[in-house]
Amino acid sequence: MKVVLLRHGPAGDPDSKLWPDDHNRPLTAKGERRVLKAAKLLSELVAPPTLIATSAALRAWRTATLIADSSSLPAPVIWPELLPEGAVAPVTARIMAQASTETLLLVGHEPTLSEVAAHLLTGDPHGLRIKLSKAGIIGIDIRNVGVAEPRIELDFLIPKAALD
């Protein structure tokens, strides 16, 4: 299984007057452009996702729908565990439960996504120091899902510099 972790694209600055609920902050025009570049890169790197899971926060949802729409992929589904206040263990458990999924794309927030990557790769959410930039992407290859010790490897890391 290939797991792709994608941080939402650049969004409006937090502003309680414009967005009393921070979950409603939208992507900026730059954010949408960067996400579309990420979609193009992803189409060259991995098989099309068979499942796209996203946070319900508007900026993540829009990122996921742009990715899906750009390549005629299945509509994203919401995983509450991917909200900004999400915890690593439930996300990791849900990933490992997707054994039959060929390519899983998760769209969410920092620091959760980088901690999920660290947890998958080292067994410790703080075992690696990663800061995933907005629209940054981490690809992880998981083989032998469902066995006591699956083989998990970092496949790729794409920073924002590759998307600007």
N, CA, C and O of each residue as an XYZ file, in Angstrom:
656
protein
N       0.848     -1.170      0.000
C       0.000      0.000      0.000
C       0.898      1.238      0.000
O       1.903      1.299      0.709
N       0.518      2.199     -0.794
C       1.194      3.487     -0.794
C       0.322      4.459      0.000
O      -0.870      4.601     -0.272
N       0.924      5.121      0.978
C       0.225      6.135      1.768
C       0.825      7.479      1.408
O       2.032      7.689      1.530
N      -0.022      8.378      0.967
C       0.416      9.721      0.602
C      -0.215     10.697      1.590
O      -1.436     10.759      1.732
N       0.635     11.451      2.263
C       0.188     12.457      3.221
C       0.368     13.822      2.576
O       1.480     14.194      2.201
N      -0.710     14.559      2.448
C      -0.692     15.866      1.787
C      -1.255     16.904      2.737
O      -2.407     16.820      3.163
N      -0.423     17.887      3.064
C      -0.929     18.994      3.884
C      -1.764     19.904      2.988
O      -1.441     20.099      1.816
N      -2.823     20.452      3.540
C      -3.667     21.366      2.767
C      -2.826     22.495      2.175
O      -1.753     22.814      2.686
N      -3.318     23.090      1.105
C      -2.626     24.214      0.481
C      -2.709     25.467      1.336
O      -3.438     25.508      2.327
N      -1.950     26.494      0.941
C      -1.988     27.757      1.686
C      -3.409     28.306      1.788
O      -4.157     28.348      0.811
N      -3.751     28.722      2.995
C      -5.094     29.228      3.284
C      -5.006     30.649      3.816
O      -3.923     31.158      4.104
N      -6.153     31.268      3.937
C      -6.196     32.601      4.522
C      -5.606     32.592      5.920
O      -5.637     31.579      6.619
N      -5.069     33.737      6.315
C      -4.507     33.841      7.660
C      -5.617     33.707      8.702
O      -6.741     34.156      8.480
N      -5.295     33.088      9.840
C      -6.305     32.996     10.898
C      -6.815     34.388     11.267
O      -6.023     35.288     11.546
N      -8.114     34.560     11.269
C      -8.736     35.845     11.600
C     -10.118     35.550     12.166
O     -11.028     35.155     11.437
N     -10.265     35.743     13.463
C     -11.526     35.385     14.119
C     -12.689     36.257     13.665
O     -13.847     35.885     13.857
N     -12.404     37.411     13.066
C     -13.493     38.255     12.550
C     -14.005     37.704     11.216
O     -15.212     37.647     10.984
N     -13.082     37.301     10.347
C     -13.488     36.731      9.054
C     -13.996     35.301      9.195
O     -14.989     34.919      8.576
N     -13.303     34.514     10.016
C     -13.639     33.101     10.190
C     -13.687     32.778     11.680
O     -12.703     32.299     12.246
N     -14.840     33.042     12.324
C     -14.948     32.742     13.759
C     -14.613     31.281     14.068
O     -14.075     30.969     15.131
N     -14.934     30.402     13.138
C     -14.568     28.993     13.264
C     -13.383     28.762     12.335
O     -13.530     28.830     11.115
N     -12.217     28.492     12.898
C     -11.004     28.333     12.086
C     -11.134     27.224     11.042
O     -10.416     27.234     10.042
N     -12.021     26.288     11.256
C     -12.225     25.209     10.278
C     -12.779     25.746      8.964
O     -12.750     25.042      7.955
N     -13.287     26.986      8.955
C     -13.884     27.564      7.748
C     -12.926     28.423      6.925
O     -13.341     29.057      5.955
N     -11.642     28.447      7.306
C     -10.683     29.234      6.522
C     -10.497     28.597      5.146
O     -10.221     27.400      5.064
N     -10.642     29.365      4.063
C     -10.515     28.806      2.715
C      -9.070     28.839      2.211
O      -8.205     29.508      2.776
N      -8.842     28.093      1.131
C      -7.565     28.197      0.421
C      -7.487     29.557     -0.247
O      -8.509     30.134     -0.617
N      -6.280     30.065     -0.401
C      -6.078     31.270     -1.187
C      -5.943     30.860     -2.658
O      -5.863     29.672     -2.970
N      -5.917     31.848     -3.556
C      -5.700     31.550     -4.978
C      -4.342     30.859     -5.149
O      -4.215     29.914     -5.927
N      -3.330     31.337     -4.418
C      -2.008     30.691     -4.459
C      -2.108     29.253     -3.958
O      -1.463     28.354     -4.499
N      -2.913     29.042     -2.930
C      -3.103     27.704     -2.394
C      -3.710     26.770     -3.431
O      -3.279     25.625     -3.566
N      -4.704     27.249     -4.160
C      -5.331     26.415     -5.186
C      -4.331     26.084     -6.296
O      -4.289     24.951     -6.773
N      -3.530     27.065     -6.705
C      -2.514     26.812     -7.754
C      -1.495     25.778     -7.276
O      -1.121     24.877     -8.026
N      -1.047     25.912     -6.026
C      -0.050     24.974     -5.493
C      -0.633     23.561     -5.394
O       0.061     22.585     -5.677
N      -1.882     23.451     -4.999
C      -2.524     22.136     -4.901
C      -2.634     21.496     -6.290
O      -2.414     20.293     -6.432
N      -2.966     22.276     -7.296
C      -3.067     21.716     -8.654
C      -1.700     21.234     -9.151
O      -1.616     20.234     -9.863
N      -0.644     21.937     -8.780
C       0.707     21.456     -9.122
C       1.006     20.161     -8.374
O       1.604     19.239     -8.929
N       0.586     20.098     -7.114
C       0.777     18.871     -6.330
C       0.031     17.705     -6.976
O       0.543     16.587     -7.026
N      -1.175     17.969     -7.468
C      -1.962     16.920     -8.126
C      -1.226     16.395     -9.353
O      -1.196     15.187     -9.589
N      -0.639     17.288    -10.127
C       0.099     16.863    -11.325
C       1.306     16.001    -10.934
O       1.545     14.951    -11.528
N       2.056     16.454     -9.936
C       3.204     15.669     -9.470
C       2.781     14.296     -8.951
O       3.418     13.286     -9.251
N       1.714     14.270     -8.179
C       1.239     12.994     -7.642
C       0.861     12.027     -8.755
O       1.118     10.828     -8.658
N       0.250     12.551     -9.813
C      -0.157     11.676    -10.917
C       1.047     11.046    -11.603
O       0.914     10.004    -12.244
N       2.214     11.660    -11.480
C       3.439     11.131    -12.078
C       4.163     10.170    -11.131
O       4.975      9.358    -11.577
N       3.876     10.256     -9.832
C       4.619      9.484     -8.835
C       3.938      8.217     -8.349
O       4.605      7.224     -8.058
N       2.624      8.245     -8.261
C       1.906      7.111     -7.671
C       0.682      6.753     -8.499
O       0.183      7.553     -9.290
N       0.215      5.531     -8.292
C      -1.047      5.107     -8.902
C      -2.160      6.003     -8.368
O      -2.053      6.521     -7.256
N      -3.210      6.188     -9.133
C      -4.305      7.032     -8.642
C      -4.834      6.506     -7.304
O      -5.012      5.300     -7.137
N      -5.084      7.406     -6.359
C      -5.601      6.962     -5.062
C      -6.927      6.227     -5.216
O      -7.812      6.661     -5.954
N      -7.048      5.122     -4.518
C      -8.314      4.398     -4.480
C      -9.189      4.935     -3.360
O     -10.397      4.700     -3.333
N      -8.568      5.661     -2.433
C      -9.307      6.306     -1.350
C      -8.619      7.629     -1.030
O      -7.405      7.682     -0.831
N      -9.414      8.692     -0.985
C      -8.936     10.005     -0.547
C      -9.700     10.328      0.731
O     -10.923     10.463      0.720
N      -8.965     10.449      1.827
C      -9.565     10.799      3.120
C      -9.063     12.181      3.515
O      -7.895     12.509      3.308
N      -9.944     12.981      4.080
C      -9.588     14.353      4.404
C     -10.211     14.810      5.714
O     -11.205     14.264      6.192
N      -9.589     15.824      6.265
C     -10.167     16.573      7.372
C     -11.410     17.285      6.833
O     -11.502     17.571      5.639
N     -12.357     17.565      7.719
C     -13.549     18.311      7.320
C     -13.288     19.816      7.264
O     -14.140     20.562      6.781
N     -12.142     20.276      7.741
C     -11.828     21.708      7.676
C     -11.829     22.136      6.207
O     -11.304     21.424      5.351
N     -12.407     23.276      5.921
C     -12.615     23.732      4.541
C     -11.338     23.706      3.712
O     -11.365     23.263      2.563
N     -10.226     24.167      4.261
C      -8.981     24.232      3.485
C      -8.500     22.839      3.090
O      -7.969     22.659      1.994
N      -8.677     21.865      3.956
C      -8.288     20.488      3.626
C      -9.295     19.868      2.652
O      -8.908     19.209      1.687
N     -10.581     20.085      2.911
C     -11.620     19.543      2.030
C     -11.426     20.065      0.602
O     -11.507     19.296     -0.356
N     -11.171     21.371      0.460
C     -10.976     21.958     -0.879
C      -9.721     21.377     -1.524
O      -9.720     21.104     -2.725
N      -8.662     21.184     -0.756
C      -7.442     20.568     -1.280
C      -7.768     19.179     -1.825
O      -7.370     18.832     -2.937
N      -8.488     18.394     -1.041
C      -8.832     17.023     -1.451
C      -9.724     17.021     -2.688
O      -9.532     16.195     -3.581
N     -10.695     17.928     -2.756
C     -11.585     17.940     -3.920
C     -10.857     18.418     -5.171
O     -11.142     17.938     -6.268
N      -9.921     19.354     -5.025
C      -9.124     19.771     -6.191
C      -8.315     18.594     -6.732
O      -8.249     18.389     -7.944
N      -7.704     17.826     -5.841
C      -6.930     16.656     -6.260
C      -7.848     15.659     -6.969
O      -7.521     15.169     -8.049
N      -8.986     15.365     -6.363
C      -9.925     14.389     -6.935
C     -10.446     14.861     -8.294
O     -10.461     14.095     -9.257
N     -10.867     16.106     -8.365
C     -11.447     16.629     -9.606
C     -10.430     16.737    -10.733
O     -10.779     16.587    -11.904
N      -9.170     16.997    -10.384
C      -8.150     17.192    -11.424
C      -7.833     15.899    -12.176
O      -7.320     15.943    -13.294
N      -8.132     14.764    -11.576
C      -7.806     13.486    -12.206
C      -8.979     12.517    -12.242
O      -8.782     11.311    -12.396
N     -10.201     13.033    -12.100
C     -11.401     12.183    -12.105
C     -11.289     11.035    -11.101
O     -11.574      9.883    -11.429
N     -10.875     11.357     -9.887
C     -10.717     10.372     -8.815
C     -11.993     10.313     -7.985
O     -12.859     11.180     -8.109
N     -12.112      9.289     -7.135
C     -13.298      9.219     -6.278
C     -13.383     10.424     -5.345
O     -12.367     10.996     -4.953
N     -14.596     10.791     -5.003
C     -14.800     11.916     -4.085
C     -14.154     11.617     -2.736
O     -14.159     10.473     -2.280
N     -13.600     12.643     -2.103
C     -12.989     12.437     -0.783
C     -14.030     12.050      0.265
O     -15.213     12.375      0.157
N     -13.545     11.347      1.275
C     -14.371     11.032      2.440
C     -13.740     11.697      3.654
O     -12.521     11.852      3.731
N     -14.570     12.080      4.584
C     -14.074     12.768      5.786
C     -13.681     11.745      6.844
O     -14.445     10.841      7.180
N     -12.475     11.916      7.356
C     -12.014     11.181      8.524
C     -11.893     12.209      9.647
O     -10.997     13.052      9.593
N     -12.754     12.173     10.654
C     -12.676     13.148     11.745
C     -11.299     13.174     12.414
O     -10.889     14.199     12.959
N     -10.590     12.046     12.371
C      -9.260     11.978     12.989
C      -8.272     12.942     12.333
O      -7.236     13.254     12.920
N      -8.578     13.417     11.124
C      -7.658     14.300     10.405
C      -7.891     15.785     10.672
O      -7.199     16.626     10.098
N      -8.855     16.124     11.533
C      -9.058     17.535     11.885
C      -7.786     18.094     12.522
O      -6.954     17.323     12.999
N      -7.618     19.421     12.539
C      -6.390     20.008     13.086
C      -6.051     19.531     14.494
O      -4.876     19.428     14.845
N      -7.051     19.243     15.290
C      -6.791     18.802     16.664
C      -6.689     17.284     16.767
O      -6.736     16.730     17.864
N      -6.549     16.614     15.629
C      -6.495     15.151     15.592
C      -5.267     14.577     16.281
O      -4.245     15.246     16.436
N      -5.396     13.324     16.689
C      -4.302     12.612     17.354
C      -3.699     11.592     16.389
O      -4.374     11.115     15.477
N      -2.449     11.271     16.594
C      -1.695     10.400     15.699
C      -2.185      8.955     15.732
O      -2.411      8.365     14.676
N      -2.351      8.382     16.894
C      -2.668      6.954     17.008
C      -3.937      6.562     16.248
O      -3.920      5.549     15.549
N      -5.045      7.322     16.352
C      -6.237      6.924     15.593
C      -6.029      6.996     14.077
O      -6.570      6.172     13.340
N      -5.253      7.971     13.611
C      -4.980      8.080     12.171
C      -4.142      6.890     11.720
O      -4.446      6.263     10.705
N      -3.098      6.580     12.463
C      -2.230      5.454     12.124
C      -3.012      4.146     12.121
O      -2.841      3.322     11.222
N      -3.863      3.951     13.115
C      -4.670      2.726     13.184
C      -5.596      2.628     11.977
O      -5.780      1.550     11.410
N      -6.162      3.734     11.600
C      -7.075      3.720     10.449
C      -6.319      3.439      9.159
O      -6.833      2.744      8.282
N      -5.109      3.970      9.030
C      -4.278      3.672      7.855
C      -4.025      2.174      7.781
O      -4.219      1.558      6.733
N      -3.600      1.597      8.874
C      -3.243      0.176      8.882
C      -4.457     -0.728      8.648
O      -4.304     -1.886      8.261
N      -5.659     -0.200      8.881
C      -6.873     -0.970      8.634
C      -7.271     -0.976      7.156
O      -8.218     -1.657      6.765
N      -6.540     -0.213      6.341
C      -6.860     -0.090      4.913
C      -6.019     -1.043      4.061
O      -5.615     -0.681      2.956
N      -5.759     -2.218      4.542
C      -4.843     -3.158      3.888
C      -5.169     -3.416      2.421
O      -4.259     -3.652      1.626
N      -6.439     -3.376      2.047
C      -6.798     -3.685      0.667
C      -6.697     -2.475     -0.255
O      -6.945     -2.591     -1.455
N      -6.337     -1.322      0.288
C      -6.229     -0.100     -0.507
C      -4.856     -0.043     -1.170
O      -3.831     -0.201     -0.508
N      -4.845      0.185     -2.484
C      -3.562      0.267     -3.186
C      -2.850      1.589     -2.884
O      -1.682      1.604     -2.496
N      -3.569      2.687     -3.067
C      -3.005      4.009     -2.787
C      -4.005      4.794     -1.962
O      -5.150      4.991     -2.369
N      -3.559      5.237     -0.802
C      -4.384      5.988      0.136
C      -3.822      7.400      0.229
O      -2.653      7.583      0.568
N      -4.645      8.393     -0.070
C      -4.245      9.797      0.042
C      -4.960     10.401      1.235
O      -6.189     10.391      1.306
N      -4.177     10.931      2.181
C      -4.729     11.615      3.349
C      -4.412     13.098      3.250
O      -3.263     13.476      3.025
N      -5.419     13.934      3.416
C      -5.245     15.385      3.369
C      -5.580     15.931      4.747
O      -6.670     15.703      5.273
N      -4.624     16.657      5.326
C      -4.853     17.158      6.678
C      -3.951     18.312      7.037
O      -3.666     19.184      6.216
N      -3.506     18.302      8.285
C      -2.876     19.468      8.901
C      -1.586     19.083      9.622
O      -1.306     17.909      9.868
N      -0.821     20.106      9.945
C       0.358     19.957     10.786
C      -0.033     20.290     12.223
O      -0.906     21.132     12.433
N       0.569     19.673     13.189
C       1.679     18.729     13.098
C       1.240     17.270     12.914
O       2.081     16.374     12.842
N      -0.078     17.032     12.837
C      -0.555     15.645     12.800
C       0.068     14.835     11.676
O       0.538     13.721     11.911
N       0.084     15.372     10.450
C       0.577     14.569      9.326
C       2.052     14.200      9.464
O       2.422     13.058      9.193
N       2.896     15.135      9.877
C       4.313     14.790     10.027
C       4.514     13.820     11.183
O       5.414     12.982     11.139
N       3.684     13.926     12.216
C       3.778     12.982     13.330
C       3.284     11.593     12.916
O       3.815     10.587     13.386
N       2.289     11.527     12.055
C       1.833     10.243     11.520
C       2.957      9.614     10.706
O       3.229      8.420     10.835
N       3.613     10.422      9.865
C       4.740      9.904      9.078
C       5.833      9.374      9.998
O       6.346      8.275      9.790
N       6.183     10.148     11.003
C       7.229      9.712     11.938
C       6.815      8.430     12.656
O       7.628      7.523     12.833
N       5.563      8.360     13.063
C       5.077      7.166     13.764
C       5.130      5.937     12.860
O       5.556      4.866     13.294
N       4.702      6.083     11.612
C       4.754      4.958     10.680
C       6.197      4.507     10.434
O       6.478      3.310     10.387
N       7.101      5.466     10.278
C       8.486      5.149      9.906
C       9.362      4.705     11.072
O      10.288      3.916     10.882
N       9.079      5.204     12.281
C       9.965      4.906     13.419
C       9.255      4.247     14.599
O       9.906      3.733     15.508
N       7.925      4.261     14.586
C       7.186      3.747     15.743
C       6.966      4.795     16.813
O       6.359      4.505     17.845
N       7.448      6.012     16.588
C       7.349      7.096     17.568
C       6.931      8.371     16.830
O       7.618      8.779     15.894
N       5.819      9.015     17.228
C       5.379     10.230     16.540
C       6.416     11.363     16.562
O       6.342     12.302     15.770
N       7.379     11.254     17.482
C       8.419     12.283     17.569
C       9.783     11.703     17.184
O      10.823     12.284     17.494
N       9.766     10.560     16.512
C      11.004      9.875     16.127
C      11.744     10.523     14.965
O      12.914     10.220     14.733
N      11.082     11.403     14.240
C      11.701     12.180     13.159
C      11.220     13.610     13.284
O      10.084     13.864     13.685
N      12.089     14.538     12.939
C      11.677     15.942     12.929
C      11.360     16.317     11.493
O      12.259     16.546     10.683
N      10.086     16.377     11.193
C       9.608     16.730      9.858
C       8.647     17.893     10.025
O       7.810     17.889     10.928
N       8.765     18.881      9.160
C       7.758     19.943      9.113
C       7.245     19.976      7.685
O       7.944     20.415      6.771
N       6.046     19.518      7.506
C       5.449     19.445      6.177
C       4.913     20.818      5.792
O       4.046     21.366      6.472
N       5.429     21.366      4.705
C       4.983     22.681      4.245
C       3.574     22.587      3.675
O       3.088     21.494      3.383
N       2.925     23.727      3.517
C       1.572     23.733      2.955
C       1.616     23.207      1.533
O       2.381     23.694      0.701
N       0.793     22.215      1.267
C       0.743     21.452      0.015
C       1.955     20.539     -0.135
O       2.161     19.955     -1.200
N       2.757     20.410      0.915
C       3.867     19.462      0.900
C       3.337     18.038      0.965
O       2.238     17.791      1.462
N       4.130     17.110      0.458
C       3.660     15.731      0.318
C       4.717     14.757      0.824
O       5.910     14.928      0.572
N       4.265     13.746      1.535
C       5.122     12.645      1.962
C       4.513     11.362      1.412
O       3.318     11.114      1.577
N       5.335     10.550      0.760
C       4.893      9.252      0.267
C       5.559      8.155      1.070
O       6.779      8.157      1.235
N       4.775      7.224      1.569
C       5.277      6.118      2.394
C       4.776      4.813      1.795
O       3.597      4.670      1.472
N       5.688      3.871      1.654
C       5.349      2.559      1.124
C       5.226      1.579      2.293
O       6.152      1.435      3.090
N       4.078      0.911      2.387
C       3.854     -0.070      3.459
C       3.596     -1.421      2.805
O       2.630     -1.598      2.062
N       4.471     -2.359      3.094
C       4.305     -3.719      2.565
C       3.986     -4.661      3.712
O       4.386     -4.440      4.855
N       3.264     -5.705      3.383
C       2.866     -6.715      4.375
C       1.982     -6.124      5.466
O       2.153     -6.421      6.648
N       1.027     -5.276      5.052
C       0.074     -4.714      6.002
C      -0.696     -5.868      6.635
O      -1.088     -6.811      5.948
N      -0.904     -5.790      7.914
C      -1.652     -6.824      8.616
C      -0.782     -7.847      9.312
O      -1.285     -8.692     10.053
N       0.535     -7.780      9.081
C       1.431     -8.689      9.805
C       2.027     -7.933     10.982
O       1.941     -6.707     11.053
N       2.627     -8.666     11.895
C       3.161     -8.059     13.118
C       4.160     -6.940     12.830
O       4.148     -5.909     13.503
N       5.022     -7.136     11.837
C       6.028     -6.128     11.512
C       6.020     -5.826     10.022
O       6.826     -6.378      9.272
N       5.107     -4.946      9.583
C       5.090     -4.603      8.165
C       6.368     -3.866      7.777
O       7.030     -3.266      8.624
N       6.705     -3.917      6.505
C       7.875     -3.201      6.003
C       7.405     -1.813      5.571
O       6.563     -1.678      4.682
N       7.958     -0.790      6.208
C       7.526      0.584      5.959
C       8.736      1.422      5.585
O       9.736      1.457      6.302
N       8.622      2.110      4.424
C       9.751      2.908      3.925
C       9.266      4.267      3.427
O       8.176      4.391      2.870
N      10.094      5.270      3.640
C       9.848      6.575      3.044
C      10.078      6.439      1.544
O      11.134      5.971      1.119
N       9.112      6.840      0.753
C       9.211      6.746     -0.694
C       9.603      8.089     -1.306
O      10.476      8.150     -2.172
N       8.957      9.162     -0.855
C       9.308     10.485     -1.364
C       8.823     11.567     -0.406
O       7.936     11.350      0.420
N       9.431     12.731     -0.543
C       9.071     13.922      0.222
C       9.138     15.091     -0.752
O      10.182     15.340     -1.354
N       8.029     15.809     -0.909
C       7.997     16.927     -1.837
C       7.720     18.211     -1.050
O       6.638     18.372     -0.486
N       8.685     19.115     -1.012
C       8.495     20.371     -0.283
C       7.806     21.419     -1.156
O       7.626     21.226     -2.359
N       7.430     22.517     -0.534
C       6.726     23.579     -1.280
C       7.581     24.157     -2.407
O       7.043     24.629     -3.408
N       8.900     24.126     -2.257
C       9.772     24.675     -3.309
C       9.541     23.999     -4.652
O       9.715     24.618     -5.701
N       9.152     22.738     -4.621
C       8.876     22.018     -5.866
C       7.522     22.380     -6.450
O       7.206     21.989     -7.574
N       6.714     23.127     -5.695
C       5.357     23.428     -6.112
C       5.136     24.905     -6.438
O       4.086     25.270     -6.967
N       6.103     25.744     -6.130
C       5.957     27.187     -6.399
C       6.400     27.553     -7.793
O       6.340     28.722     -8.173
